[in-house]
Amino acid sequence: MNRLDALESKSVHVLREAYREFRSLCMLWSVGKDSTVMLWLA
């Protein structure tokens, strides 16, 4: 697993943990690169 795959895996894990804790999540999307990546991961 390369560094990018590891970062993606960790990010997905964090999102799943947050969803498990708070079922009613929302995410703001500013159409920027950071929020677009978060939307893609979710």
MOPAC internal coordinates of N, CA, C and O (Angstrom, degrees):
PM7 1SCF
backbone

  N    0.0000 0     0.00 0     0.00 0    0    0    0
  C    1.4535 1     0.00 0     0.00 0    1    0    0
  C    1.5315 1   107.61 1     0.00 0    2    1    0
  O    1.2310 1   120.72 1   -53.24 1    3    2    1
  N    1.3195 1   116.23 1   126.76 1    3    2    1
  C    1.4616 1   118.98 1   179.24 1    5    3    2
  C    1.5310 1   110.45 1   -84.61 1    6    5    3
  O    1.2310 1   121.22 1    -3.06 1    7    6    5
  N    1.3165 1   115.28 1   176.94 1    7    6    5
  C    1.4697 1   120.72 1  -174.71 1    9    7    6
  C    1.5298 1   112.16 1   -61.50 1   10    9    7
  O    1.2310 1   120.06 1   138.75 1   11   10    9
  N    1.3189 1   117.49 1   -41.25 1   11   10    9
  C    1.4633 1   120.93 1  -179.44 1   13   11   10
  C    1.5285 1   111.24 1   -65.77 1   14   13   11
  O    1.2310 1   120.26 1   138.79 1   15   14   13
  N    1.3222 1   117.11 1   -41.21 1   15   14   13
  C    1.4643 1   120.66 1   177.00 1   17   15   14
  C    1.5243 1   110.91 1   -62.38 1   18   17   15
  O    1.2310 1   120.47 1   140.08 1   19   18   17
  N    1.3231 1   116.71 1   -39.92 1   19   18   17
  C    1.4646 1   121.02 1   179.24 1   21   19   18
  C    1.5283 1   110.86 1   -64.75 1   22   21   19
  O    1.2310 1   120.28 1   137.77 1   23   22   21
  N    1.3294 1   117.08 1   -42.23 1   23   22   21
  C    1.4672 1   120.49 1   178.02 1   25   23   22
  C    1.5266 1   111.32 1   -64.33 1   26   25   23
  O    1.2310 1   120.71 1   138.84 1   27   26   25
  N    1.3264 1   116.25 1   -41.16 1   27   26   25
  C    1.4632 1   119.93 1   178.37 1   29   27   26
  C    1.5224 1   110.68 1   -63.49 1   30   29   27
  O    1.2310 1   120.53 1   136.01 1   31   30   29
  N    1.3063 1   116.59 1   -43.99 1   31   30   29
  C    1.4589 1   121.35 1   179.98 1   33   31   30
  C    1.5287 1   111.33 1   -61.94 1   34   33   31
  O    1.2310 1   120.70 1   136.57 1   35   34   33
  N    1.3102 1   116.26 1   -43.43 1   35   34   33
  C    1.4653 1   120.25 1   179.42 1   37   35   34
  C    1.5245 1   110.72 1   -65.52 1   38   37   35
  O    1.2310 1   120.19 1   140.05 1   39   38   37
  N    1.3260 1   117.24 1   -39.95 1   39   38   37
  C    1.4626 1   121.42 1   179.72 1   41   39   38
  C    1.5245 1   111.31 1   -64.20 1   42   41   39
  O    1.2310 1   120.40 1   136.29 1   43   42   41
  N    1.3135 1   116.84 1   -43.71 1   43   42   41
  C    1.4642 1   120.97 1   178.19 1   45   43   42
  C    1.5255 1   109.86 1   -63.69 1   46   45   43
  O    1.2310 1   120.43 1   140.49 1   47   46   45
  N    1.3208 1   116.78 1   -39.51 1   47   46   45
  C    1.4634 1   120.99 1   177.89 1   49   47   46
  C    1.5319 1   110.60 1   -60.59 1   50   49   47
  O    1.2310 1   120.18 1   135.25 1   51   50   49
  N    1.3266 1   117.26 1   -44.75 1   51   50   49
  C    1.4688 1   121.43 1   179.35 1   53   51   50
  C    1.5277 1   110.39 1   -62.23 1   54   53   51
  O    1.2310 1   120.09 1   137.16 1   55   54   53
  N    1.3276 1   117.44 1   -42.84 1   55   54   53
  C    1.4643 1   120.55 1   178.44 1   57   55   54
  C    1.5287 1   111.47 1   -62.80 1   58   57   55
  O    1.2310 1   120.28 1   138.41 1   59   58   57
  N    1.3126 1   117.08 1   -41.59 1   59   58   57
  C    1.4743 1   120.47 1   179.18 1   61   59   58
  C    1.5169 1   111.89 1   -66.63 1   62   61   59
  O    1.2310 1   120.42 1   140.86 1   63   62   61
  N    1.3266 1   116.81 1   -39.14 1   63   62   61
  C    1.4631 1   120.67 1   176.92 1   65   63   62
  C    1.5331 1   110.26 1   -63.32 1   66   65   63
  O    1.2310 1   120.26 1   137.14 1   67   66   65
  N    1.3171 1   117.11 1   -42.86 1   67   66   65
  C    1.4671 1   120.72 1   178.73 1   69   67   66
  C    1.5245 1   110.34 1   -63.35 1   70   69   67
  O    1.2310 1   120.21 1   138.16 1   71   70   69
  N    1.3337 1   117.20 1   -41.84 1   71   70   69
  C    1.4664 1   120.75 1   179.26 1   73   71   70
  C    1.5219 1   111.09 1   -64.71 1   74   73   71
  O    1.2310 1   120.65 1   141.61 1   75   74   73
  N    1.3149 1   116.37 1   -38.39 1   75   74   73
  C    1.4599 1   120.32 1   179.06 1   77   75   74
  C    1.5316 1   110.53 1   -64.29 1   78   77   75
  O    1.2310 1   120.63 1   143.40 1   79   78   77
  N    1.3182 1   116.40 1   -36.60 1   79   78   77
  C    1.4669 1   121.37 1  -178.23 1   81   79   78
  C    1.5324 1   112.05 1   -80.10 1   82   81   79
  O    1.2310 1   120.33 1   139.43 1   83   82   81
  N    1.3266 1   116.97 1   -40.57 1   83   82   81
  C    1.4624 1   122.56 1  -176.13 1   85   83   82
  C    1.5251 1   108.45 1  -128.93 1   86   85   83
  O    1.2310 1   120.02 1   -82.53 1   87   86   85
  N    1.3062 1   117.57 1    97.47 1   87   86   85
  C    1.4682 1   121.92 1  -174.85 1   89   87   86
  C    1.5220 1   113.10 1   -62.46 1   90   89   87
  O    1.2310 1   120.27 1   150.24 1   91   90   89
  N    1.3174 1   117.08 1   -29.76 1   91   90   89
  C    1.4596 1   120.33 1  -176.32 1   93   91   90
  C    1.5306 1   109.93 1  -100.78 1   94   93   91
  O    1.2310 1   120.44 1  -102.77 1   95   94   93
  N    1.3215 1   116.77 1    77.23 1   95   94   93
  C    1.4615 1   122.09 1  -179.04 1   97   95   94
  C    1.5224 1   110.79 1   -94.79 1   98   97   95
  O    1.2310 1   120.95 1   -25.47 1   99   98   97
  N    1.3051 1   115.79 1   154.53 1   99   98   97
  C    1.4551 1   120.86 1   170.69 1  101   99   98
  C    1.5265 1   107.93 1  -137.10 1  102  101   99
  O    1.2310 1   120.95 1   -20.36 1  103  102  101
  N    1.3056 1   115.79 1   159.64 1  103  102  101
  C    1.4596 1   120.59 1  -179.46 1  105  103  102
  C    1.5274 1   107.86 1  -138.26 1  106  105  103
  O    1.2310 1   121.14 1   -50.83 1  107  106  105
  N    1.3257 1   115.42 1   129.17 1  107  106  105
  C    1.4589 1   119.81 1   176.82 1  109  107  106
  C    1.5219 1   109.24 1   -81.53 1  110  109  107
  O    1.2310 1   120.71 1   -42.74 1  111  110  109
  N    1.3142 1   116.24 1   137.26 1  111  110  109
  C    1.4632 1   120.96 1  -179.20 1  113  111  110
  C    1.5139 1   108.81 1  -121.99 1  114  113  111
  O    1.2310 1   120.40 1   -67.28 1  115  114  113
  N    1.3220 1   116.84 1   112.72 1  115  114  113
  C    1.4665 1   121.86 1  -177.36 1  117  115  114
  C    1.5266 1   111.87 1   -96.15 1  118  117  115
  O    1.2310 1   119.87 1  -174.39 1  119  118  117
  N    1.3197 1   117.85 1     5.61 1  119  118  117
  C    1.4526 1   125.60 1  -177.91 1  121  119  118
  C    1.5344 1   111.18 1    69.33 1  122  121  119
  O    1.2310 1   120.62 1  -169.49 1  123  122  121
  N    1.3256 1   116.42 1    10.51 1  123  122  121
  C    1.4619 1   120.47 1   175.96 1  125  123  122
  C    1.5169 1   110.96 1   -86.08 1  126  125  123
  O    1.2310 1   120.73 1    -5.71 1  127  126  125
  N    1.3163 1   116.21 1   174.29 1  127  126  125
  C    1.4686 1   119.75 1  -175.66 1  129  127  126
  C    1.5270 1   112.42 1   -67.52 1  130  129  127
  O    1.2310 1   119.53 1   142.27 1  131  130  129
  N    1.3384 1   118.51 1   -37.73 1  131  130  129
  C    1.4628 1   120.31 1  -178.54 1  133  131  130
  C    1.5267 1   111.98 1   -67.17 1  134  133  131
  O    1.2310 1   120.39 1   131.64 1  135  134  133
  N    1.3257 1   116.85 1   -48.36 1  135  134  133
  C    1.4584 1   118.91 1  -179.23 1  137  135  134
  C    1.5248 1   111.48 1   -70.67 1  138  137  135
  O    1.2310 1   119.61 1   151.48 1  139  138  137
  N    1.3230 1   118.35 1   -28.52 1  139  138  137
  C    1.4613 1   121.03 1   176.14 1  141  139  138
  C    1.5241 1   110.65 1   -67.34 1  142  141  139
  O    1.2310 1   120.03 1   140.17 1  143  142  141
  N    1.3125 1   117.54 1   -39.83 1  143  142  141
  C    1.4669 1   120.99 1   176.35 1  145  143  142
  C    1.5236 1   109.92 1   -63.90 1  146  145  143
  O    1.2310 1   120.05 1   136.80 1  147  146  145
  N    1.3341 1   117.51 1   -43.20 1  147  146  145
  C    1.4649 1   120.31 1   178.62 1  149  147  146
  C    1.5246 1   110.87 1   -61.51 1  150  149  147
  O    1.2310 1   120.53 1   139.38 1  151  150  149
  N    1.3203 1   116.59 1   -40.62 1  151  150  149
  C    1.4630 1   120.67 1   177.70 1  153  151  150
  C    1.5239 1   110.54 1   -63.33 1  154  153  151
  O    1.2310 1   120.07 1   138.71 1  155  154  153
  N    1.3311 1   117.46 1   -41.29 1  155  154  153
  C    1.4604 1   121.80 1   179.19 1  157  155  154
  C    1.5300 1   110.82 1   -65.02 1  158  157  155
  O    1.2310 1   120.06 1   139.52 1  159  158  157
  N    1.3291 1   117.49 1   -40.48 1  159  158  157
  C    1.4611 1   120.93 1   179.52 1  161  159  158
  C    1.5218 1   111.54 1   -66.59 1  162  161  159
  O    1.2310 1   120.69 1   143.67 1  163  162  161
  N    1.3281 1   116.30 1   -36.33 1  163  162  161
  C    1.4606 1   120.30 1  -178.00 1  165  163  162
  C    1.5130 1   110.01 1   -71.03 1  166  165  163
  O    1.2310 1   120.10 1   180.00 1  167  166  165

